[in-house]
Amino acid sequence: MLPSTRQNVMTARAMLSLDLRRVRSESDVIRAVLSLLGSTTTVASSWQQVGKALRACRTSNVIRLVGLNHLEQVAPTAAQQLFRVFGRHNSGASAVIQEVIVGDDYEAVVYCTTLEVRRFASGREEAGAFVTCWIKCAASEEATEGARSTVEAAGWHVHTVGECDAVQRSDYVDNPDALTLLEQCYVDGEVCTFHTWTVARDS
């Protein structure tokens, strides 16, 4: 799972738009990002230059991606690298956050599933959780396997797996919290929430 690009910032932020509807290559994407960030570098454009431009930003912004579907079709590797660079920057301890969100024009297949999981210590159950995962992928089987991998990597044992359904924005019209998580999944590729409980032990 990529580092989350959505983080809380207490100060007001400007909204910037990164138009990707006419890009044709990775180089086009890099140049578009550098231009948006106001970089005047004269060296050959690279993702390293994007990282430097991000570190040079002194104000926090919200960057809306317009035309992401087009980018994922013509240069899918560049789309992944774009998210990776912003995610790496935003996860820095002293980073000036540049939040990335998708435009309302973006459409992607996202599956949502809920797992019941357990954690054990010394052979005894010590905690449990319901984990809801949103995963951007092509098939429900892939989403279920991705959710399993995520919770197992976090040290949990899967107890049961619920239904895995494709979801979209219209499913969350009356649930703004879930809509926010879906929007984050569009950017990060995977988002999971844990609702945990502990098991009391006999003294």
MIDOSE-1310 file (N, C-alpha, C; in nm, 2 decimals, decimal comma, always signed):
residues 203
mlps	+0,08/-0,12/+0,00/+0,00/+0,00/+0,00/+0,09/+0,12/+0,00; +0,06/+0,22/-0,08/+0,14/+0,34/-0,09/+0,11/+0,43/+0,03; +0,21/+0,51/+0,07/+0,19/+0,60/+0,18/+0,08/+0,69/+0,15; +0,00/+0,72/+0,25/-0,12/+0,80/+0,23/-0,08/+0,95/+0,19
trqn	-0,14/+1,00/+0,09/-0,12/+1,14/+0,06/-0,22/+1,23/+0,12; -0,31/+1,18/+0,20/-0,42/+1,26/+0,26/-0,38/+1,27/+0,41; -0,35/+1,40/+0,45/-0,31/+1,42/+0,59/-0,37/+1,55/+0,63; -0,39/+1,56/+0,76/-0,45/+1,68/+0,82/-0,35/+1,80/+0,83
vmta	-0,40/+1,92/+0,78/-0,31/+2,04/+0,80/-0,41/+2,14/+0,85; -0,36/+2,21/+0,95/-0,44/+2,31/+1,02/-0,46/+2,44/+0,95; -0,36/+2,48/+0,86/-0,37/+2,60/+0,80/-0,45/+2,59/+0,67; -0,50/+2,71/+0,62/-0,57/+2,71/+0,50/-0,48/+2,68/+0,38
raml	-0,53/+2,61/+0,28/-0,45/+2,57/+0,17/-0,51/+2,61/+0,04; -0,43/+2,64/-0,06/-0,47/+2,68/-0,19/-0,51/+2,55/-0,27; -0,61/+2,56/-0,36/-0,65/+2,45/-0,44/-0,58/+2,47/-0,58; -0,50/+2,37/-0,62/-0,43/+2,37/-0,75/-0,48/+2,26/-0,83
sldl	-0,48/+2,28/-0,96/-0,53/+2,17/-1,05/-0,42/+2,13/-1,14; -0,39/+2,00/-1,15/-0,29/+1,94/-1,24/-0,36/+1,87/-1,35; -0,36/+1,93/-1,47/-0,44/+1,89/-1,58/-0,35/+1,78/-1,66; -0,40/+1,66/-1,66/-0,33/+1,54/-1,72/-0,40/+1,50/-1,85
rrvr	-0,50/+1,57/-1,89/-0,58/+1,52/-2,01/-0,51/+1,52/-2,14; -0,39/+1,59/-2,15/-0,32/+1,59/-2,28/-0,18/+1,53/-2,27; -0,15/+1,47/-2,16/-0,01/+1,41/-2,15/-0,01/+1,29/-2,23; +0,11/+1,26/-2,28/+0,13/+1,14/-2,36/+0,25/+1,05/-2,31
sesd	+0,32/+1,10/-2,22/+0,44/+1,02/-2,17/+0,47/+1,06/-2,03; +0,56/+0,99/-1,97/+0,61/+1,02/-1,83/+0,68/+1,15/-1,83; +0,75/+1,19/-1,93/+0,82/+1,32/-1,93/+0,72/+1,43/-1,93; +0,60/+1,41/-2,00/+0,50/+1,51/-2,00/+0,44/+1,53/-1,86
vira	+0,43/+1,42/-1,79/+0,37/+1,43/-1,65/+0,47/+1,51/-1,56; +0,60/+1,47/-1,57/+0,70/+1,54/-1,49/+0,70/+1,69/-1,51; +0,70/+1,72/-1,64/+0,70/+1,87/-1,68/+0,58/+1,94/-1,63; +0,46/+1,87/-1,63/+0,34/+1,93/-1,58/+0,34/+1,96/-1,43
vlsl	+0,40/+1,86/-1,36/+0,41/+1,88/-1,21/+0,51/+1,99/-1,18; +0,62/+1,99/-1,24/+0,72/+2,09/-1,22/+0,67/+2,23/-1,25; +0,59/+2,24/-1,36/+0,53/+2,37/-1,39/+0,43/+2,41/-1,28; +0,35/+2,32/-1,24/+0,25/+2,35/-1,14/+0,32/+2,40/-1,01
lgst	+0,43/+2,34/-0,97/+0,50/+2,37/-0,85/+0,59/+2,50/-0,86; +0,59/+2,55/-0,99/+0,67/+2,67/-1,01/+0,82/+2,65/-1,02; +0,86/+2,53/-1,06/+1,00/+2,50/-1,07/+1,06/+2,56/-1,20; +1,17/+2,62/-1,19/+1,24/+2,68/-1,30/+1,37/+2,61/-1,33
ttva	+1,38/+2,48/-1,30/+1,50/+2,40/-1,32/+1,53/+2,40/-1,47; +1,66/+2,40/-1,50/+1,71/+2,40/-1,64/+1,77/+2,26/-1,67; +1,78/+2,17/-1,57/+1,83/+2,04/-1,60/+1,72/+1,95/-1,66; +1,77/+1,83/-1,70/+1,67/+1,74/-1,76/+1,57/+1,70/-1,65
sswq	+1,44/+1,70/-1,70/+1,33/+1,67/-1,60/+1,34/+1,53/-1,55; +1,31/+1,51/-1,42/+1,31/+1,37/-1,37/+1,23/+1,38/-1,24; +1,20/+1,26/-1,19/+1,12/+1,25/-1,07/+1,20/+1,30/-0,95; +1,33/+1,29/-0,96/+1,41/+1,35/-0,85/+1,39/+1,50/-0,85
qvgk	+1,38/+1,57/-0,96/+1,35/+1,71/-0,97/+1,22/+1,74/-0,91; +1,12/+1,65/-0,93/+0,99/+1,67/-0,87/+1,00/+1,67/-0,72; +1,08/+1,57/-0,67/+1,10/+1,56/-0,52/+1,16/+1,69/-0,46; +1,26/+1,74/-0,54/+1,33/+1,86/-0,49/+1,23/+1,98/-0,49
alra	+1,14/+1,99/-0,60/+1,05/+2,10/-0,60/+0,94/+2,09/-0,49; +0,91/+1,97/-0,45/+0,81/+1,95/-0,34/+0,88/+2,00/-0,21; +1,00/+1,96/-0,19/+1,07/+2,00/-0,07/+1,09/+2,15/-0,06; +1,09/+2,22/-0,18/+1,11/+2,36/-0,18/+0,98/+2,44/-0,16
crts	+0,87/+2,37/-0,16/+0,74/+2,44/-0,13/+0,73/+2,49/+0,01; +0,69/+2,61/+0,03/+0,68/+2,67/+0,16/+0,54/+2,68/+0,21; +0,44/+2,65/+0,12/+0,30/+2,66/+0,16/+0,24/+2,52/+0,12; +0,14/+2,48/+0,20/+0,07/+2,36/+0,18/-0,05/+2,38/+0,08
nvir	-0,06/+2,29/-0,01/-0,17/+2,30/-0,11/-0,25/+2,17/-0,12; -0,36/+2,18/-0,19/-0,44/+2,07/-0,23/-0,43/+2,06/-0,38; -0,38/+1,95/-0,43/-0,36/+1,94/-0,57/-0,46/+1,84/-0,63; -0,55/+1,89/-0,71/-0,66/+1,81/-0,77/-0,61/+1,76/-0,91
lvgl	-0,62/+1,63/-0,93/-0,57/+1,56/-1,05/-0,69/+1,56/-1,15; -0,68/+1,62/-1,26/-0,78/+1,62/-1,36/-0,73/+1,54/-1,48; -0,81/+1,44/-1,52/-0,77/+1,36/-1,63/-0,69/+1,24/-1,59; -0,70/+1,19/-1,47/-0,63/+1,08/-1,42/-0,66/+0,95/-1,50
nhle	-0,78/+0,93/-1,54/-0,82/+0,81/-1,62/-0,73/+0,81/-1,74; -0,72/+0,93/-1,81/-0,64/+0,93/-1,93/-0,49/+0,89/-1,90; -0,44/+0,95/-1,79/-0,30/+0,92/-1,76/-0,28/+0,77/-1,73; -0,38/+0,71/-1,66/-0,36/+0,56/-1,63/-0,37/+0,48/-1,76
qvap	-0,44/+0,53/-1,86/-0,44/+0,46/-1,99/-0,32/+0,47/-2,07; -0,27/+0,59/-2,08/-0,15/+0,61/-2,17/-0,02/+0,59/-2,10; -0,01/+0,61/-1,97/+0,12/+0,60/-1,90/+0,09/+0,55/-1,76; +0,05/+0,42/-1,74/+0,01/+0,38/-1,61/+0,13/+0,38/-1,51
taaq	+0,25/+0,35/-1,56/+0,37/+0,36/-1,47/+0,39/+0,50/-1,42; +0,37/+0,60/-1,50/+0,39/+0,74/-1,46/+0,28/+0,77/-1,35; +0,16/+0,72/-1,37/+0,06/+0,74/-1,27/+0,10/+0,69/-1,13; +0,15/+0,57/-1,13/+0,20/+0,51/-1,01/+0,31/+0,58/-0,95
qlfr	+0,41/+0,63/-1,03/+0,52/+0,70/-0,98/+0,48/+0,84/-0,93; +0,38/+0,90/-0,99/+0,33/+1,03/-0,94/+0,28/+1,02/-0,80; +0,20/+0,92/-0,77/+0,15/+0,90/-0,64/+0,26/+0,86/-0,54; +0,35/+0,78/-0,59/+0,46/+0,74/-0,50/+0,55/+0,86/-0,46
vfgr	+0,58/+0,95/-0,55/+0,66/+1,07/-0,52/+0,59/+1,16/-0,42; +0,46/+1,18/-0,44/+0,39/+1,27/-0,34/+0,37/+1,20/-0,21; +0,35/+1,07/-0,21/+0,33/+0,99/-0,09/+0,46/+0,99/-0,01; +0,57/+0,97/-0,08/+0,70/+0,97/-0,01/+0,73/+1,11/+0,06
hnsg	+0,70/+1,21/-0,02/+0,72/+1,35/+0,03/+0,63/+1,37/+0,15; +0,51/+1,34/+0,15/+0,41/+1,38/+0,25/+0,44/+1,29/+0,38; +0,50/+1,18/+0,37/+0,53/+1,10/+0,48/+0,66/+1,15/+0,56; +0,73/+1,25/+0,51/+0,84/+1,30/+0,57/+0,81/+1,37/+0,70
asav	+0,89/+1,36/+0,80/+0,86/+1,42/+0,93/+0,84/+1,57/+0,93; +0,92/+1,64/+0,84/+0,91/+1,79/+0,84/+0,85/+1,84/+0,71; +0,78/+1,75/+0,64/+0,72/+1,79/+0,50/+0,61/+1,90/+0,51; +0,61/+1,99/+0,42/+0,50/+2,08/+0,40/+0,40/+2,00/+0,31
iqev	+0,29/+1,96/+0,37/+0,20/+1,87/+0,30/+0,14/+1,92/+0,17; +0,15/+1,84/+0,06/+0,09/+1,87/-0,06/-0,02/+1,76/-0,09; -0,14/+1,78/-0,04/-0,24/+1,68/-0,05/-0,29/+1,66/-0,19; -0,30/+1,53/-0,23/-0,34/+1,50/-0,37/-0,48/+1,44/-0,36
ivgd	-0,57/+1,49/-0,44/-0,71/+1,44/-0,45/-0,74/+1,42/-0,60; -0,84/+1,34/-0,63/-0,88/+1,31/-0,77/-1,00/+1,40/-0,80; -1,01/+1,44/-0,93/-1,12/+1,52/-0,97/-1,25/+1,44/-0,98; -1,36/+1,51/-0,99/-1,49/+1,44/-1,00/-1,50/+1,36/-1,13
dyea	-1,41/+1,39/-1,23/-1,42/+1,31/-1,35/-1,36/+1,17/-1,34; -1,29/+1,14/-1,23/-1,22/+1,02/-1,22/-1,32/+0,90/-1,19; -1,30/+0,79/-1,26/-1,38/+0,67/-1,24/-1,28/+0,55/-1,23; -1,30/+0,47/-1,13/-1,21/+0,35/-1,11/-1,29/+0,24/-1,04
vvyc	-1,25/+0,12/-1,07/-1,32/+0,01/-1,00/-1,26/-0,01/-0,86; -1,34/+0,00/-0,76/-1,30/-0,02/-0,62/-1,39/-0,12/-0,55; -1,33/-0,21/-0,48/-1,41/-0,31/-0,41/-1,39/-0,29/-0,26; -1,50/-0,32/-0,19/-1,50/-0,30/-0,04/-1,54/-0,43/+0,02
ttle	-1,47/-0,47/+0,12/-1,50/-0,59/+0,20/-1,46/-0,57/+0,35; -1,53/-0,65/+0,43/-1,51/-0,64/+0,58/-1,46/-0,78/+0,62; -1,35/-0,78/+0,70/-1,30/-0,90/+0,76/-1,31/-0,90/+0,91; -1,34/-1,01/+0,97/-1,32/-1,02/+1,12/-1,19/-1,09/+1,15
vrrf	-1,11/-1,03/+1,23/-0,97/-1,08/+1,25/-0,95/-1,10/+1,40; -0,84/-1,18/+1,43/-0,80/-1,20/+1,57/-0,65/-1,19/+1,58; -0,61/-1,15/+1,70/-0,47/-1,15/+1,74/-0,44/-1,24/+1,86; -0,34/-1,31/+1,86/-0,31/-1,41/+1,96/-0,17/-1,38/+2,03
asgr	-0,16/-1,41/+2,15/-0,03/-1,40/+2,23/-0,02/-1,52/+2,32; +0,09/-1,59/+2,31/+0,11/-1,71/+2,39/+0,00/-1,81/+2,38; -0,05/-1,82/+2,25/-0,15/-1,92/+2,22/-0,29/-1,88/+2,26; -0,31/-1,76/+2,32/-0,44/-1,72/+2,36/-0,49/-1,59/+2,29
eeag	-0,61/-1,59/+2,26/-0,67/-1,47/+2,19/-0,66/-1,35/+2,28; -0,60/-1,24/+2,23/-0,59/-1,11/+2,31/-0,67/-1,00/+2,25; -0,70/-1,00/+2,13/-0,77/-0,89/+2,06/-0,84/-0,94/+1,94; -0,94/-0,86/+1,90/-1,01/-0,88/+1,77/-1,04/-0,75/+1,70
afvt	-1,08/-0,76/+1,58/-1,12/-0,64/+1,51/-1,20/-0,67/+1,39; -1,29/-0,57/+1,35/-1,35/-0,57/+1,22/-1,27/-0,47/+1,13; -1,23/-0,52/+1,02/-1,15/-0,44/+0,93/-1,22/-0,42/+0,80; -1,25/-0,30/+0,76/-1,31/-0,27/+0,63/-1,21/-0,21/+0,54
cwik	-1,20/-0,28/+0,42/-1,09/-0,24/+0,33/-1,16/-0,20/+0,19; -1,11/-0,09/+0,14/-1,14/-0,04/+0,01/-1,01/-0,06/-0,08; -1,03/-0,14/-0,19/-0,91/-0,17/-0,27/-0,94/-0,14/-0,42; -0,85/-0,07/-0,48/-0,87/-0,04/-0,63/-0,80/-0,15/-0,71
caas	-0,88/-0,23/-0,77/-0,83/-0,34/-0,85/-0,93/-0,39/-0,95; -0,90/-0,49/-1,03/-0,98/-0,53/-1,14/-1,09/-0,64/-1,10; -1,07/-0,71/-0,99/-1,17/-0,82/-0,96/-1,18/-0,83/-0,81; -1,30/-0,89/-0,77/-1,33/-0,90/-0,63/-1,23/-1,00/-0,56
eeat	-1,19/-1,11/-0,64/-1,10/-1,20/-0,58/-0,96/-1,14/-0,55; -0,92/-1,05/-0,63/-0,79/-0,97/-0,61/-0,81/-0,88/-0,49; -0,92/-0,82/-0,47/-0,95/-0,73/-0,36/-0,95/-0,81/-0,23; -1,01/-0,93/-0,23/-1,02/-1,01/-0,11/-0,88/-1,05/-0,07
egar	-0,80/-1,10/-0,17/-0,66/-1,14/-0,14/-0,58/-1,02/-0,09; -0,60/-0,91/-0,15/-0,52/-0,79/-0,10/-0,56/-0,75/+0,04; -0,69/-0,76/+0,08/-0,73/-0,73/+0,22/-0,67/-0,83/+0,31; -0,67/-0,96/+0,28/-0,61/-1,06/+0,36/-0,46/-1,03/+0,38
stve	-0,39/-1,00/+0,28/-0,25/-0,98/+0,29/-0,22/-0,86/+0,38; -0,30/-0,75/+0,37/-0,28/-0,64/+0,45/-0,30/-0,67/+0,60; -0,40/-0,73/+0,64/-0,43/-0,76/+0,78/-0,33/-0,86/+0,83; -0,29/-0,96/+0,75/-0,19/-1,06/+0,80/-0,06/-0,99/+0,82
aagw	-0,02/-0,90/+0,73/+0,11/-0,83/+0,74/+0,11/-0,75/+0,87; -0,01/-0,70/+0,92/-0,02/-0,62/+1,04/-0,02/-0,71/+1,16; -0,01/-0,84/+1,15/-0,01/-0,93/+1,26/-0,14/-0,99/+1,31; -0,24/-0,98/+1,22/-0,37/-1,04/+1,25/-0,40/-1,17/+1,18
hvht	-0,48/-1,25/+1,24/-0,53/-1,38/+1,18/-0,67/-1,36/+1,13; -0,70/-1,39/+1,00/-0,83/-1,38/+0,95/-0,92/-1,48/+1,00; -1,04/-1,44/+1,06/-1,14/-1,53/+1,11/-1,25/-1,55/+1,01; -1,31/-1,44/+0,96/-1,41/-1,46/+0,86/-1,39/-1,34/+0,76
vgec	-1,44/-1,37/+0,64/-1,43/-1,26/+0,53/-1,57/-1,24/+0,48; -1,62/-1,12/+0,48/-1,75/-1,08/+0,43/-1,76/-1,07/+0,28; -1,87/-1,03/+0,23/-1,89/-1,01/+0,09/-1,80/-0,90/+0,04; -1,76/-0,91/-0,09/-1,67/-0,81/-0,15/-1,75/-0,75/-0,27
davq	-1,78/-0,63/-0,26/-1,87/-0,56/-0,36/-1,80/-0,44/-0,42; -1,83/-0,42/-0,55/-1,78/-0,30/-0,61/-1,86/-0,18/-0,56; -1,79/-0,07/-0,54/-1,86/+0,05/-0,48/-1,82/+0,17/-0,57; -1,90/+0,28/-0,56/-1,87/+0,40/-0,63/-1,92/+0,52/-0,54
rsdy	-1,90/+0,64/-0,59/-1,93/+0,76/-0,51/-2,08/+0,76/-0,47; -2,17/+0,72/-0,56/-2,31/+0,73/-0,54/-2,36/+0,64/-0,43; -2,28/+0,54/-0,39/-2,31/+0,45/-0,28/-2,30/+0,52/-0,15; -2,23/+0,63/-0,14/-2,20/+0,69/-0,02/-2,25/+0,83/-0,01
vdnp	-2,36/+0,86/-0,08/-2,42/+0,99/-0,07/-2,45/+1,04/+0,07; -2,50/+0,94/+0,15/-2,54/+0,97/+0,28/-2,44/+0,93/+0,39; -2,32/+0,90/+0,34/-2,21/+0,86/+0,43/-2,08/+0,93/+0,40; -2,07/+1,05/+0,44/-1,95/+1,13/+0,40/-1,82/+1,07/+0,45
dalt	-1,82/+1,01/+0,56/-1,69/+0,95/+0,61/-1,65/+0,84/+0,52; -1,74/+0,75/+0,48/-1,70/+0,64/+0,38/-1,66/+0,70/+0,25; -1,73/+0,81/+0,21/-1,70/+0,87/+0,08/-1,55/+0,92/+0,08; -1,51/+0,98/+0,20/-1,38/+1,03/+0,21/-1,28/+0,92/+0,20
lleq	-1,31/+0,80/+0,25/-1,22/+0,69/+0,25/-1,21/+0,63/+0,10; -1,33/+0,63/+0,03/-1,33/+0,59/-0,11/-1,24/+0,68/-0,19; -1,25/+0,82/-0,17/-1,17/+0,91/-0,24/-1,02/+0,89/-0,21; -0,99/+0,86/-0,09/-0,85/+0,83/-0,05/-0,80/+0,70/-0,12
cyvd	-0,89/+0,60/-0,14/-0,85/+0,48/-0,21/-0,82/+0,51/-0,35; -0,90/+0,60/-0,42/-0,87/+0,64/-0,55/-0,72/+0,68/-0,57; -0,67/+0,75/-0,47/-0,53/+0,80/-0,47/-0,43/+0,69/-0,43; -0,46/+0,63/-0,31/-0,36/+0,54/-0,25/-0,37/+0,40/-0,30
gevc	-0,48/+0,36/-0,36/-0,50/+0,22/-0,41/-0,56/+0,13/-0,31; -0,54/+0,16/-0,18/-0,59/+0,07/-0,08/-0,60/+0,15/+0,05; -0,72/+0,13/+0,12/-0,74/+0,20/+0,25/-0,81/+0,10/+0,34; -0,77/+0,08/+0,46/-0,83/-0,01/+0,56/-0,85/+0,06/+0,69
tfht	-0,97/+0,04/+0,75/-1,00/+0,09/+0,88/-1,01/-0,02/+0,98; -0,96/-0,01/+1,10/-0,96/-0,12/+1,20/-1,05/-0,07/+1,32; -1,15/-0,15/+1,35/-1,23/-0,12/+1,47/-1,20/-0,24/+1,57; -1,12/-0,21/+1,67/-1,07/-0,32/+1,75/-1,13/-0,33/+1,89
wtva	-1,11/-0,45/+1,95/-1,15/-0,47/+2,09/-1,05/-0,57/+2,15; -1,05/-0,56/+2,28/-0,95/-0,65/+2,36/-1,03/-0,76/+2,43; -0,97/-0,87/+2,45/-1,03/-0,98/+2,52/-0,98/-0,98/+2,67; -1,07/-0,97/+2,76/-1,03/-0,98/+2,90/-0,98/-1,11/+2,94
rds	-0,87/-1,12/+3,02/-0,81/-1,24/+3,06/-0,85/-1,27/+3,21; -0,86/-1,39/+3,24/-0,89/-1,43/+3,38/-0,76/-1,40/+3,46; -0,78/-1,35/+3,58/-0,67/-1,32/+3,67/-0,61/-1,44/+3,73
